[in-house]
Amino acid sequence: PYEIKFEVCKWILHVAPHVRLEEQGNDWEKQAQSILATRSLGEIKERLTRICLHMMSPFRSEMTNHHREIIHMVEKYMKDHFSNPDTSLTAVAEHVHLSANYVSRLIKRNVGKTFTEWLNEYRMEEAKKLLRNKNNKSYWVAEKVGIPDARYFSQLFRKHTRMTPSEFKNQADRV
């Protein structure tokens, strides 16, 4: 246990100068010495875990900001390209220079939906705006929001709004 304590203390003192923490007063020597005061391997593990989490905190927030930036880039791409029927997770991933699997997991974790669900939800919101104009035909709106198959558009619209595009147009006329 003494050798482990010594190695852990060396590691803390080696890593600590490279970690920038916003709050001042982090006395890494005291942190290292607290390891020396431990009596068991379990206690060493517990203290080391707390120290590591504390050291990693600035990097975790940077990762979170980085994830937000990626989600923002994906959302912008989606809004700029929703009308293109070929807009896909693969196209978005290529745009942000990341793998489709990674982008998919980020979207699911941060947005709570799959990319396709998110894209279709956005398309349906845009379709509602277009359908408020009674002169716009459903098949035209479908194409404008990136869904060239009018029947599929109608099914998708009904799934999202619980009414057909025609019913939505009629309701919009009354409001």
N, C-alpha and C positions, 0 to 999 in steps of 0.2 A: 504493500500500500504506500509506503514512503516514496518509492521510485515513481509510482503513478502520480502521487501528489506533486512531486518535483517536476515531472514532465508536463503535467497540466499547468503548473505555475509558469514554467518556461513558455509554454504555448500562449497563455494569456498575455504575458509581458511582450511576447513577440508580435502578436496580432493587434493588441490594443492601440499602438501608435498609428496603425493604418485605418482604424475605424474612426470616422468623424461622427460625433454625436452632437446634436444641437445643445443639449444641456451641458453646462460646464460642471466641474467638480467630480467627474468620474475618476476616482482614484483607483486605477487598475492594480497598483501594488497592494492595496488593501484587499481588493477582490482576490488577487492571487494568494495573499496570506490567509484569507478565509478558507481557502482550499486546504492549506496546511493544518488548520485547526479541526478538520473533519476527522471522524473516528472510524468511518466505514466506507466501503466502496459505494454503497447506496447513497450516502451523504455526499460523496464526491460527485457522483452522477447528478444528483439533484442540484447542487450549487453550480456545477458546470453548465447544466441545461439553462438555468436562469441567466448566467453570464452570457452564454451564446445567444440566447433570445434577445438579450439587451443589446449585444453587439450587432445583431442582424437587423434590429428594428429600422434603422435608416434605409437599409436596402429593401426591406419589405415594402415600405411606403413608396420607394422609387419604383418597385415593380408594379405596385398598384397604380401609380400614375402612368407608368408605361402601358399597362393594360387598358387604362381609360383612354389613352391616346390611340391605341390600336382600335378600340371599339368606336371611338369618334371617327377615325379614318374609314372604318368599315361602314359606319352609318352614312357618312358623306358619300362614299362610293355608291351605296345602295340608293340613296336619294337622287344622285346624279344619273344613275343607270337603271332605275326600276322599270322604265318603259322599254328597255331592251329585253326581248324574250330570252336572250342568252345569258342574262345576269345570273351568276351562280356562285356558290361558295368557292369553287375552284378559281373563278375569275377574281373574286374579292381577295382570296389568299395570294394570288399572283400579284395583285395590285399592292398589297402590303408586304410582299416579299417574305411570307411565312407559309408554313404547310397548312393545307386545308384542315387537317385533324386538329392542329393547334388552334387555329382561328375558330373552328367549330366549338371546341371546349371553352375557349374564352367567351364566346357569345353566349353559350348555354349558362355558364357560371355568372356572367355579369348582366345579361339581359333576361335570362330565365326562359328563353325560347330557342328553338333551332334557327339556323339562318333562314331556312325556307319559310318557317312560321313568321319570322320577323319581316321578311320581304313581302310575303303575301298580305300580312296585316297592313303594311305601309301601302301596298298597291290598292287594297280595298278602301283605305282612307282617301286616297287620291281618286278612286273611282266614285266614291260618294260625292266628292266635290264636283266632278264632271257630270254626274247624273242629276245634279240639282238643276242643270239647264235642260229643260224638257225637250229641246231640239236635238240633244245628243242621243244617238241610238246606242243600245247596249253593246252591239258588236264593235262599234267605233270606240267606245269607252274601253272595252276589253283590249283592243289593240293598243290604245294610248297608254295603258298601264302595263303593257308587256305580256299580255295573255292573248295570243292570237286565236285560240279556240274559244268561241263565244259560249258554247255549252259548258265547258270547264269553268269559264269565268262566272257564269251564272251559278253553278254549284258552289264555287268558292265564295262568291258574294253572299249567297244564302247561308253558308256555314258561318260567316263572320257577322252578318247583320240579322239573321233569322227572317229575311225576306228576300224576294227575288229583286233583280234590278228594276223591273217594272213596278212592283209594289213600292219600292223605295222612291221611284220618280213620282208616283201618284201621291205618296205621303208628303213628299217635298213640295208638291204643288199646293197642298192644303195649308202648309205652314207659312 
